[in-house]
């Protein structure tokens, strides 16, 4: 299975699970523009490396997801979980939050 440069971690919050995923090169960085800022912390996003098919499977099962990076957001688009209109761009980096009700 081909590895792509993604990291993920699953958090349990208020009885819900949140899948956090980022592109590896963003881990530990702060991305900001004039309106927004996101800290891609090791604590929240860091964890195991994951392949695209594995991430796609986790996204389909996850109740909620927080994605930072063009690669991991691209997986969610490819799987039909979000559209381009769902994405926030910060300095050219895609960010998306998926909440399943």
Secondary structure as a PSIPRED ss2 file (coil, helix, strand):
# PSIPRED VFORMAT (PSIPRED V4.0)

   1 X C   1.000  0.000  0.000
   2 X C   1.000  0.000  0.000
   3 X E   0.000  0.000  1.000
   4 X E   0.000  0.000  1.000
   5 X E   0.000  0.000  1.000
   6 X E   0.000  0.000  1.000
   7 X E   0.000  0.000  1.000
   8 X E   0.000  0.000  1.000
   9 X E   0.000  0.000  1.000
  10 X E   0.000  0.000  1.000
  11 X E   0.000  0.000  1.000
  12 X E   0.000  0.000  1.000
  13 X E   0.000  0.000  1.000
  14 X C   1.000  0.000  0.000
  15 X C   1.000  0.000  0.000
  16 X E   0.000  0.000  1.000
  17 X E   0.000  0.000  1.000
  18 X E   0.000  0.000  1.000
  19 X E   0.000  0.000  1.000
  20 X E   0.000  0.000  1.000
  21 X E   0.000  0.000  1.000
  22 X E   0.000  0.000  1.000
  23 X E   0.000  0.000  1.000
  24 X H   0.000  1.000  0.000
  25 X H   0.000  1.000  0.000
  26 X H   0.000  1.000  0.000
  27 X C   1.000  0.000  0.000
  28 X C   1.000  0.000  0.000
  29 X C   1.000  0.000  0.000
  30 X E   0.000  0.000  1.000
  31 X E   0.000  0.000  1.000
  32 X E   0.000  0.000  1.000
  33 X C   1.000  0.000  0.000
  34 X C   1.000  0.000  0.000
  35 X C   1.000  0.000  0.000
  36 X C   1.000  0.000  0.000
  37 X E   0.000  0.000  1.000
  38 X E   0.000  0.000  1.000
  39 X E   0.000  0.000  1.000
  40 X C   1.000  0.000  0.000
  41 X C   1.000  0.000  0.000
  42 X H   0.000  1.000  0.000
  43 X H   0.000  1.000  0.000
  44 X H   0.000  1.000  0.000
  45 X H   0.000  1.000  0.000
  46 X C   1.000  0.000  0.000
  47 X C   1.000  0.000  0.000
  48 X E   0.000  0.000  1.000
  49 X E   0.000  0.000  1.000
  50 X E   0.000  0.000  1.000
  51 X E   0.000  0.000  1.000
  52 X H   0.000  1.000  0.000
  53 X H   0.000  1.000  0.000
  54 X H   0.000  1.000  0.000
  55 X H   0.000  1.000  0.000
  56 X H   0.000  1.000  0.000
  57 X H   0.000  1.000  0.000
  58 X H   0.000  1.000  0.000
  59 X H   0.000  1.000  0.000
  60 X H   0.000  1.000  0.000
  61 X H   0.000  1.000  0.000
  62 X C   1.000  0.000  0.000
  63 X C   1.000  0.000  0.000
  64 X E   0.000  0.000  1.000
  65 X E   0.000  0.000  1.000
  66 X E   0.000  0.000  1.000
  67 X E   0.000  0.000  1.000
  68 X E   0.000  0.000  1.000
  69 X C   1.000  0.000  0.000
  70 X H   0.000  1.000  0.000
  71 X H   0.000  1.000  0.000
  72 X H   0.000  1.000  0.000
  73 X H   0.000  1.000  0.000
  74 X H   0.000  1.000  0.000
  75 X H   0.000  1.000  0.000
  76 X H   0.000  1.000  0.000
  77 X H   0.000  1.000  0.000
  78 X H   0.000  1.000  0.000
  79 X C   1.000  0.000  0.000
  80 X C   1.000  0.000  0.000
  81 X C   1.000  0.000  0.000
  82 X C   1.000  0.000  0.000
  83 X C   1.000  0.000  0.000
  84 X H   0.000  1.000  0.000
  85 X H   0.000  1.000  0.000
  86 X H   0.000  1.000  0.000
  87 X C   1.000  0.000  0.000
  88 X E   0.000  0.000  1.000
  89 X E   0.000  0.000  1.000
  90 X E   0.000  0.000  1.000
  91 X C   1.000  0.000  0.000
  92 X C   1.000  0.000  0.000
  93 X E   0.000  0.000  1.000
  94 X E   0.000  0.000  1.000
  95 X E   0.000  0.000  1.000
  96 X E   0.000  0.000  1.000
  97 X E   0.000  0.000  1.000
  98 X E   0.000  0.000  1.000
  99 X E   0.000  0.000  1.000
 100 X C   1.000  0.000  0.000
 101 X C   1.000  0.000  0.000
